[in-house]
Amino acid sequence: MRRIAVFAALQWECRTVLKHLRQIRRVHLGAFTCWQGCGPRCEVWVVKTGMGVERAAAAVDAMGGAHGCDLFVSTGCAGGLAPALQPGDLVIANAISGDGTPGTLTTAAAPRADAVRAAEAAGLRRVEGPLLCSATMLATASEKRAAAARGAVVVEMEGGAIAARAAAAAVPLLSVRAILDTAEQEIGLPGTFIDPASGTLRRLALAGHMATHPGVVAELLAMQGMQSAARDSLERFFGRWLAEDV
């Protein structure tokens, strides 16, 4: 049976995979939480990395590097850099560059083709293109336009380290990301409201900010809608991909 390791930064991102597994057991690898479960045709390890390239690299290392895996999957939400991308669109990366990588790394062709077929079968809007890994959140439209000028269609914060570890261990890599914010979306909410290690919301800090910045409620509701679109796409993708292609 094939063994697949899926890496995602946040709790809700991990759940989009876990809902399609059975016989799940929760385990700890050092400081990291992960779940071992069974798909229809494979054994799956879902690892919650927390946010950022350093935590992602440490999460892969905590598994003992490749840990006998046949495939690494980097997944979760991401920011759109191409103007046409909308919340919930799926980006299947063909190359990864930026922070955490020694250069531009390509993803595995066969798993990528399987992912494209699964996305199409699930009725999802999808594109293939280069992914940029950034050590910091790109919160403004101008920052995203500058990143897009480097050739990427999507940006996130962990994939570079996962890609580098996969390349070092000669493990094939697949990167599937769902768009959260668009290229022109300005993100005003400080990133400090998310605990970077656990990937959970700091509710008290957010409540305090809302009390003094009532205008942030509209942005929060918009972000919840974007997250719902991203979560739905990832759930639909992994349901189809695990059932049919791996």
NORJO-V353165 format. One record per residue. N is the residue number from 1. RES is the residue in one small letter. BURIAL is + if it has 9 or more other C-alpha atoms within 8 Angstrom, else -. Layout:
n = [N,N]
res = [RES,RES]
burial = [BURIAL,BURIAL]
This chain:
n = [1,2,3,4,5,6,7,8,9,10,11,12,13,14,15,16,17,18,19,20,21,22,23,24,25,26,27,28,29,30,31,32,33,34,35,36,37,38,39,40,41,42,43,44,45,46,47,48,49,50,51,52,53,54,55,56,57,58,59,60,61,62,63,64,65,66,67,68,69,70,71,72,73,74,75,76,77,78,79,80,81,82,83,84,85,86,87,88,89,90,91,92,93,94,95,96,97,98,99,100,101,102,103,104,105,106,107,108,109,110,111,112,113,114,115,116,117,118,119,120,121,122,123,124,125,126,127,128,129,130,131,132,133,134,135,136,137,138,139,140,141,142,143,144,145,146,147,148,149,150,151,152,153,154,155,156,157,158,159,160,161,162,163,164,165,166,167,168,169,170,171,172,173,174,175,176,177,178,179,180,181,182,183,184,185,186,187,188,189,190,191,192,193,194,195,196,197,198,199,200,201,202,203,204,205,206,207,208,209,210,211,212,213,214,215,216,217,218,219,220,221,222,223,224,225,226,227,228,229,230,231,232,233,234,235,236,237,238,239,240,241,242,243,244,245,246]
res = [m,r,r,i,a,v,f,a,a,l,q,w,e,c,r,t,v,l,k,h,l,r,q,i,r,r,v,h,l,g,a,f,t,c,w,q,g,c,g,p,r,c,e,v,w,v,v,k,t,g,m,g,v,e,r,a,a,a,a,v,d,a,m,g,g,a,h,g,c,d,l,f,v,s,t,g,c,a,g,g,l,a,p,a,l,q,p,g,d,l,v,i,a,n,a,i,s,g,d,g,t,p,g,t,l,t,t,a,a,a,p,r,a,d,a,v,r,a,a,e,a,a,g,l,r,r,v,e,g,p,l,l,c,s,a,t,m,l,a,t,a,s,e,k,r,a,a,a,a,r,g,a,v,v,v,e,m,e,g,g,a,i,a,a,r,a,a,a,a,a,v,p,l,l,s,v,r,a,i,l,d,t,a,e,q,e,i,g,l,p,g,t,f,i,d,p,a,s,g,t,l,r,r,l,a,l,a,g,h,m,a,t,h,p,g,v,v,a,e,l,l,a,m,q,g,m,q,s,a,a,r,d,s,l,e,r,f,f,g,r,w,l,a,e,d,v]
burial = [-,+,+,+,+,+,+,+,+,+,+,-,+,+,-,+,+,+,-,+,+,-,-,+,-,-,-,-,+,-,-,+,+,+,+,+,+,+,+,-,+,+,+,+,+,+,+,+,+,+,+,+,+,-,+,+,+,+,+,+,-,+,+,-,+,+,-,-,+,+,+,+,+,+,+,+,+,+,+,+,+,+,-,-,+,+,+,+,+,+,+,+,+,+,+,+,+,+,+,+,+,-,-,+,+,-,+,+,-,-,+,+,-,+,+,+,-,+,+,+,-,+,-,+,+,+,-,-,+,+,+,+,+,+,+,-,-,-,+,+,+,-,+,+,+,-,+,+,-,-,-,+,+,+,+,+,+,+,+,+,+,+,+,+,+,+,+,-,-,-,+,+,+,+,+,+,+,+,+,+,+,+,+,-,+,-,-,-,-,-,-,-,+,+,+,+,-,+,+,+,-,+,-,-,-,+,-,-,-,+,-,-,-,-,-,+,-,-,+,+,-,-,+,-,-,+,+,-,+,+,+,+,+,+,+,+,+,+,+,+,+,+,+,-,+,-]
